Amino acid sequence: MKKILVINGPNINMLGVREPEIYGDKTYADLLAFIAAAAEECGCAVECFQSNCEGAIVDKIQQAYMRFDGIVINPAAYTHTSVAIPDALKAVGIKAAEVHLTDVANREAYRRISYTAEACAITIAGKGFEGYREAMRLLAGDG
């Protein structure tokens, strides 16, 4: 059974409260339930982690070395600012998929820049929660 680590960055824990006109009214708990169900469908084990702190995300990626077969990451705002996160992804050499709930390519200009993308096999954006399922399927070998 493949083991997938799902990492969510800053403010994802505020889903349902944060800008519902952009992110919808589903909560972070709803996202976790969705991820658990999608992992079961894909036949993989999943662990979820969320942090608002860049260093904690880097630490979690490093701790995944030799423990996980894939990483689904929604770096959120760190997508556009962090060099440390893609460096950590490259360092561990675990296949990764970048996910964004919204279509960042059609939002503010600064959101169109992703430092994380070059360290990931694929970027999935604008599909809401479904992007996580698609990423897990890819990493589990079904997509």
C-alpha positions as CSV (number, residue, x, y, z in Angstrom):
1,M,0.0,0.0,0.0
2,K,1.4,3.4,-1.0
3,K,1.8,6.0,1.7
4,I,0.9,9.5,0.8
5,L,1.7,12.6,2.9
6,V,-0.7,15.5,2.3
7,I,0.7,18.9,3.4
8,N,-1.4,22.0,3.6
9,G,0.1,25.4,4.1
10,P,-1.0,28.7,5.7
11,N,-4.6,29.6,6.2
12,I,-5.9,26.3,4.8
13,N,-7.1,25.6,8.3
14,M,-9.4,28.6,8.0
15,L,-11.4,27.1,5.1
16,G,-15.1,27.9,5.5
17,V,-14.2,31.2,7.3
18,R,-11.6,32.6,5.0
19,E,-13.0,34.4,1.9
20,P,-15.9,32.0,1.3
21,E,-16.7,33.8,-2.0
22,I,-13.3,32.5,-3.2
23,Y,-12.8,29.3,-1.2
24,G,-16.3,28.2,-0.5
25,D,-18.0,27.3,2.7
26,K,-16.5,23.8,3.3
27,T,-14.2,23.6,6.3
28,Y,-10.8,22.2,6.9
29,A,-12.5,19.2,8.6
30,D,-14.5,18.7,5.5
31,L,-11.3,18.6,3.5
32,L,-9.7,16.1,5.8
33,A,-12.7,13.8,5.5
34,F,-12.6,14.2,1.7
35,I,-8.9,13.3,1.6
36,A,-9.5,10.2,3.9
37,A,-12.2,9.0,1.6
38,A,-10.2,9.6,-1.6
39,A,-7.2,7.8,-0.1
40,E,-9.4,4.8,0.6
41,E,-10.6,4.9,-3.0
42,C,-7.0,5.0,-4.2
43,G,-6.0,2.1,-1.9
44,C,-3.3,4.2,-0.2
45,A,-2.6,5.2,3.4
46,V,-2.6,8.9,4.0
47,E,-1.3,11.3,6.7
48,C,-2.4,14.9,6.7
49,F,-0.4,17.9,8.1
50,Q,-1.2,21.6,8.1
51,S,1.0,24.4,9.3
52,N,1.1,28.2,8.9
53,C,4.9,28.0,9.5
54,E,7.3,27.6,6.6
55,G,9.9,25.9,8.7
56,A,7.4,23.3,10.1
57,I,6.5,22.4,6.5
58,V,10.2,22.0,5.5
59,D,10.7,19.8,8.6
60,K,7.7,17.6,7.7
61,I,9.0,17.2,4.2
62,Q,12.4,16.1,5.5
63,Q,10.8,13.7,8.0
64,A,9.0,12.1,5.0
65,Y,12.2,10.8,3.6
66,M,12.2,7.0,3.3
67,R,8.7,7.0,5.0
68,F,6.3,8.1,2.2
69,D,5.9,7.2,-1.5
70,G,4.3,10.5,-2.5
71,I,3.6,14.0,-1.3
72,V,0.5,16.1,-2.1
73,I,1.3,19.7,-1.2
74,N,-0.8,22.8,-1.2
75,P,1.8,25.3,-0.1
76,A,-0.8,28.1,-0.2
77,A,0.9,31.5,0.0
78,Y,4.3,29.8,0.3
79,T,3.8,28.8,-3.3
80,H,4.8,32.3,-4.3
81,T,7.4,33.1,-1.7
82,S,9.3,30.0,-0.5
83,V,12.5,28.6,-2.0
84,A,13.0,26.4,1.1
85,I,9.9,24.3,0.4
86,P,10.8,23.3,-3.1
87,D,14.4,22.8,-2.0
88,A,13.2,20.3,0.7
89,L,11.0,18.5,-1.9
90,K,14.0,18.1,-4.2
91,A,16.2,17.0,-1.3
92,V,14.0,14.1,-0.3
93,G,13.3,13.0,-3.9
94,I,9.8,11.9,-3.2
95,K,7.3,12.3,-6.1
96,A,5.1,15.3,-5.3
97,A,2.0,16.9,-6.7
98,E,1.2,20.6,-6.1
99,V,-2.5,21.3,-5.5
100,H,-4.4,24.6,-5.3
101,L,-8.1,24.9,-4.5
102,T,-8.5,27.9,-6.8
103,D,-7.3,28.6,-10.3
104,V,-4.2,30.6,-9.3
105,A,-3.4,31.3,-13.0
106,N,-6.6,33.5,-13.1
107,R,-6.1,35.4,-9.9
108,E,-3.7,38.1,-8.8
109,A,-0.5,38.4,-10.9
110,Y,1.7,37.3,-7.9
111,R,-0.2,34.1,-7.5
112,R,0.8,33.0,-11.0
113,I,4.4,32.4,-9.9
114,S,5.0,29.0,-8.3
115,Y,8.4,28.2,-6.9
116,T,7.0,24.8,-5.8
117,A,6.0,23.7,-9.3
118,E,9.5,22.9,-10.5
119,A,9.9,20.4,-7.6
120,C,6.6,18.6,-8.4
121,A,5.5,16.2,-11.1
122,I,2.2,18.0,-11.7
123,T,0.3,21.1,-10.6
124,I,-3.5,20.8,-10.2
125,A,-5.3,24.0,-9.7
126,G,-8.9,25.2,-9.7
127,K,-10.6,21.9,-9.0
128,G,-11.3,22.5,-5.3
129,F,-11.2,19.3,-3.1
130,E,-11.2,17.2,-6.3
131,G,-7.6,18.3,-7.0
132,Y,-6.5,16.3,-4.0
133,R,-8.1,13.1,-5.3
134,E,-6.5,13.6,-8.7
135,A,-3.1,14.1,-7.1
136,M,-3.5,11.0,-4.9
137,R,-4.5,8.9,-7.9
138,L,-1.5,10.1,-9.8
139,L,0.9,9.3,-6.9
140,A,-0.8,6.0,-6.2
141,G,-0.3,5.0,-9.8
142,D,-4.0,5.2,-10.9
143,G,-4.0,8.6,-12.6
